[in-house]
Amino acid sequence: MRLTLSIFTARNIGTLLVGALASLAWSQQPRIVCIEPCVIREPQRGPNFLAIALLRWYDANQAASFKVGMNPNGLAFDGANMWVVNYSSNNVMKLAANDGALLGTFNVGTQPYAAAFDGANMWVVNYVSNTVTKLRASDGALLGTFNVGTAPRSVAFDGANMWVVNYTSNNVTKLRASDGAVLGTFNVGTNPRDVAFDGTNIWVVNDGSNNVMKLRTIDGAVVNTFNVGANTGLAFDGTNMWVASDETNTVIKLRASDGAVLGTFNVGTHPLSLAFDGNNVWVTNSGSNTVTKLRASDGILLGTFNVGDFPFGVAFDGANVWVTNSNGGTVSKL
């Protein structure tokens, strides 16, 4: 878009640039305030300046790799930092998202598996201890340790409560986030592996039952069960739920409102975890040491990227995608 201005000053130019960038960031159809007389031409195809400003105008690549603990599995972002769950080190590491600098290492329970952020605190499920550890995100201070079911495997936040899937006891535990009080334990399928919140309901993947269950958050009642085959991970894209199928090397897109299958898409070998970046779904492929990027709108393959040994967890920090490489003891930042 070209503007021809009769009168301009440095201050006018600065105001126009700031206004234009703000419009690009917050509106699908930018408005330009023009100092008359001016000529406004139709927009031409060109670079996405907002994407350039966010340093995301290029295709994903392994920009950096950081050494962490032994067998990193889960990942969670707290708005500024990435938390890495080290399964065999019995701790979590807090890394600055901008440069990967280590900001702290905090002991948790035995064989921690996954983590979730509640807006102020980080919750870590401890697979062997059968507990959940609550850490203050600002400084890693221990705020509490709470008993749950047997072999807790994953955790999700619904805006008020934490939901923990217990792999061996075949149930989910609902904890009040403010104080860790148990609000309920609800039976699900066999060997639940992952959990996600869709804004209204909780979704659980049951690896042993080859299905996905949708639970009402208010009371844990089962809303519906969807048979989708053996599955491992879950991610919500704002409208749909994406499920990773370890046995078929695919991901399945379900409409969250009714569970209708909208598509099945090929990925790498033994997909485990998924993350949504606002436009795309990222899938870790533990058997092929890659990450697959799918366009969320239609499942089109946008890229396959090499990472470390046995990629496990994946999370988005607002600009970059992070992947834990469980066998390599590293995290990759894409």
C-alpha positions in Angstrom: 0.0 0.0 0.0 1.5 3.4 -1.0 0.6 6.7 0.6 1.4 10.1 -1.0 1.3 12.9 1.6 1.4 16.6 1.0 2.6 17.5 4.5 4.5 15.2 6.8 6.8 15.4 9.7 8.9 12.8 11.6 6.2 12.7 14.2 3.5 12.2 11.5 5.5 9.4 9.9 6.1 7.7 13.3 2.4 7.9 14.1 1.4 6.4 10.8 3.9 3.5 11.2 2.8 2.7 14.7 -0.9 2.9 13.7 -0.3 0.6 10.7 1.6 -2.0 12.7 -1.1 -1.9 15.4 -3.7 -2.4 12.7 -1.8 -5.4 11.2 -1.5 -7.0 14.7 -5.1 -6.5 15.8 -7.4 -6.2 12.8 -7.9 -8.4 9.8 -8.7 -5.3 7.7 -6.3 -2.5 8.7 -7.4 1.1 8.7 -5.0 3.9 7.6 -5.5 7.4 9.0 -4.4 9.6 6.1 -3.3 13.3 6.2 -5.0 14.9 3.2 -4.4 15.1 0.4 -3.3 11.5 -0.1 -3.5 8.6 -2.6 -4.4 5.2 -1.2 -3.8 2.3 -3.5 -5.2 -1.2 -3.2 -3.1 -3.6 -1.1 -0.6 -5.6 -3.0 0.6 -9.1 -2.2 3.8 -9.0 -0.2 5.5 -9.9 3.0 3.5 -10.3 6.2 5.2 -7.6 8.3 3.6 -8.8 11.5 5.1 -12.2 11.0 8.5 -10.6 10.3 8.2 -8.6 13.5 7.5 -11.8 15.4 10.6 -13.4 13.7 8.3 -16.1 12.2 8.4 -15.3 8.5 10.7 -18.2 7.7 10.0 -21.9 7.8 10.7 -23.7 11.0 14.2 -24.9 11.6 16.1 -26.2 14.6 17.2 -22.8 15.8 18.6 -24.0 19.1 19.0 -27.1 21.3 19.5 -26.9 25.1 20.8 -29.6 27.5 18.3 -30.4 30.3 17.9 -33.4 32.7 17.6 -37.1 32.1 14.7 -38.2 29.9 12.7 -35.0 29.6 9.1 -35.8 28.8 6.6 -33.0 29.4 6.7 -29.3 28.7 4.6 -26.3 29.8 4.9 -22.6 29.1 4.1 -20.0 31.9 3.9 -16.9 29.7 7.6 -16.1 29.8 9.5 -19.3 30.5 9.4 -22.9 29.4 9.3 -25.7 32.1 10.8 -29.0 31.3 9.8 -32.2 33.2 12.8 -34.5 33.6 11.4 -38.0 34.2 14.6 -39.7 35.4 16.1 -36.7 37.2 13.0 -36.2 39.4 13.0 -32.5 38.8 11.8 -29.7 36.5 13.9 -27.0 34.9 12.8 -23.5 34.2 14.3 -22.1 30.9 13.9 -18.5 29.7 11.9 -18.8 26.5 13.9 -16.0 24.7 17.3 -17.6 25.0 17.0 -21.0 26.8 19.0 -19.8 29.8 18.5 -22.0 32.9 16.6 -20.0 35.6 16.2 -22.8 38.1 16.0 -26.5 38.8 13.4 -27.7 41.3 12.9 -31.1 42.8 9.5 -32.7 42.6 8.3 -36.3 43.1 9.5 -39.6 41.6 9.5 -39.9 37.8 7.6 -36.7 36.9 5.8 -37.0 33.7 3.9 -33.8 32.6 3.1 -30.3 33.8 0.4 -27.6 33.4 0.3 -23.9 34.2 -2.7 -22.4 36.1 -1.9 -18.8 35.5 0.3 -18.4 38.6 1.7 -21.9 39.4 3.1 -24.9 37.7 1.6 -28.3 38.5 3.7 -31.5 37.9 2.4 -35.0 38.0 4.7 -37.6 39.5 4.1 -41.0 37.9 5.7 -43.2 40.6 4.9 -41.1 43.7 1.2 -40.9 42.8 1.2 -37.2 43.6 1.0 -33.8 42.0 3.5 -31.1 43.0 2.4 -27.4 42.9 5.3 -24.9 42.4 5.0 -21.1 42.3 6.0 -20.2 38.8 7.8 -17.0 39.8 10.4 -18.7 42.0 9.8 -22.4 42.0 8.8 -22.5 45.6 6.9 -25.6 46.7 3.3 -24.8 47.5 2.0 -28.3 48.1 2.1 -32.0 47.2 -1.3 -33.7 46.7 -2.2 -37.3 46.4 -4.0 -38.5 43.3 -4.6 -41.9 41.6 -2.1 -44.5 40.5 0.5 -43.5 37.9 -0.6 -40.0 37.1 0.4 -39.3 33.5 -0.9 -35.9 32.4 -2.7 -32.8 33.8 -4.8 -30.0 32.4 -6.3 -26.7 33.8 -9.9 -25.8 33.2 -9.7 -22.2 34.5 -10.4 -23.2 38.2 -9.4 -26.8 38.7 -6.6 -29.2 37.7 -7.5 -32.5 36.0 -5.1 -35.4 36.4 -5.3 -38.6 34.4 -4.2 -41.7 36.4 -2.9 -44.3 34.0 -3.1 -47.4 36.2 -6.2 -46.7 38.2 -8.2 -45.8 35.1 -9.6 -42.6 36.4 -9.2 -38.8 36.6 -8.8 -36.7 39.7 -10.2 -33.2 39.9 -8.3 -30.8 42.2 -9.2 -27.3 43.1 -6.3 -25.2 41.9 -6.4 -22.7 44.8 -5.7 -25.3 47.5 -5.3 -28.7 45.9 -8.5 -30.1 47.5 -9.8 -33.2 45.8 -13.2 -32.3 44.3 -13.8 -35.7 42.7 -12.4 -38.9 41.1 -14.1 -40.1 38.0 -13.8 -43.4 36.1 -12.7 -43.3 32.5 -11.4 -45.9 30.1 -8.4 -48.2 30.4 -5.0 -46.6 30.7 -5.8 -42.9 30.2 -2.7 -41.1 28.8 -3.6 -37.5 28.1 -6.1 -34.8 29.0 -7.2 -31.5 27.4 -9.8 -28.8 28.1 -11.9 -27.4 25.3 -13.3 -24.4 27.1 -16.4 -26.4 28.3 -15.5 -30.0 28.7 -12.5 -32.2 29.6 -11.3 -34.7 27.1 -9.4 -37.9 28.0 -7.6 -40.3 25.7 -7.7 -43.9 26.8 -4.9 -45.9 25.2 -6.1 -49.3 26.5 -9.7 -48.7 25.5 -8.9 -47.2 22.0 -11.2 -44.3 22.6 -11.6 -40.7 23.7 -14.0 -39.6 26.4 -15.6 -36.2 26.9 -16.4 -35.3 30.5 -18.5 -32.4 31.9 -16.3 -30.2 34.0 -19.0 -29.4 36.6 -19.4 -33.0 37.8 -17.2 -35.3 35.7 -20.1 -37.0 34.0 -19.3 -38.7 30.7 -20.9 -36.7 27.9 -19.8 -39.1 25.2 -17.2 -41.7 24.1 -15.7 -41.7 20.7 -13.9 -44.8 19.3 -10.9 -43.6 17.4 -8.4 -46.5 17.8 -5.3 -46.6 20.0 -4.2 -43.0 20.9 -1.6 -41.2 22.9 -2.0 -37.4 22.9 -4.5 -34.6 22.7 -4.6 -30.9 21.6 -7.4 -28.4 21.2 -7.3 -25.8 18.4 -10.1 -23.6 19.6 -12.8 -25.6 17.7 -11.6 -29.1 17.2 -9.8 -31.8 19.2 -6.7 -33.4 17.7 -5.8 -37.0 18.7 -2.5 -38.7 18.0 -2.7 -42.4 17.1 0.5 -44.2 17.9 -0.4 -47.5 16.1 -1.6 -46.0 12.8 1.0 -43.1 12.6 -1.8 -40.6 12.1 -3.7 -37.8 13.9 -7.4 -37.6 13.9 -9.3 -34.3 13.9 -12.6 -34.4 15.9 -15.2 -31.6 16.1 -15.3 -30.7 19.7 -19.0 -30.0 19.7 -20.1 -33.5 18.8 -17.0 -35.6 18.2 -17.5 -36.0 14.5 -14.4 -37.1 12.7 -13.3 -34.3 10.3 -10.2 -35.9 9.0 -7.3 -38.4 9.5 -3.8 -37.2 8.6 -0.6 -39.1 8.2 2.4 -38.0 10.3 5.6 -39.7 11.4 6.3 -42.9 13.2 4.7 -43.3 16.7 3.3 -39.9 17.3 3.0 -39.0 20.9 2.2 -35.4 21.7 0.5 -32.4 20.0 0.5 -28.6 20.4 -1.5 -25.8 18.7 0.3 -22.6 17.7 -2.7 -20.5 16.8 -2.7 -21.7 13.2 -1.1 -25.1 13.0 -0.9 -28.3 14.9 2.6 -29.7 15.7 3.1 -33.5 16.4 6.1 -35.2 17.9 7.0 -38.5 16.2 9.0 -40.5 18.7 9.9 -43.3 16.2 11.2 -41.0 13.4 12.9 -38.3 15.5 10.8 -35.6 13.8 8.1 -33.1 14.3 5.2 -32.7 11.8 3.5 -29.4 11.2 -0.1 -29.6 9.9 -2.3 -26.7 9.0 -5.2 -26.8 11.5 -7.9 -25.6 9.1 -7.5 -28.6 6.7 -4.7 -30.9 7.9 -2.4 -30.1 5.0 1.2 -31.0 5.7 3.3 -27.9 6.0 6.6 -29.5 7.0 8.5 -32.2 8.8 11.5 -31.2 10.9 14.3 -33.2 12.4 14.8 -32.8 16.2 16.6 -35.0 18.7 16.4 -38.6 19.9 12.9 -39.7 20.8 10.9 -36.5 20.7 8.2 -36.6 23.3 6.6 -33.4 24.6 5.8 -30.3 22.6 4.7 -26.8 23.6 4.3 -23.3 22.0 5.6 -20.2 23.6 3.9 -17.6 21.4 6.7 -17.4 18.9 8.5 -20.8 18.9 7.8 -24.5 19.3 9.7 -26.4 21.9 10.2 -30.2 21.8 11.7 -32.5 24.5 14.0 -35.2 23.2 13.7 -37.8 25.9 16.5 -40.1 25.0 18.9 -37.2 24.2 18.4 -35.2 27.3 17.8 -32.0 25.3 15.0 -29.7 24.2 14.8 -28.3 20.7 13.5 -24.8 20.0 12.1 -24.5 16.5 
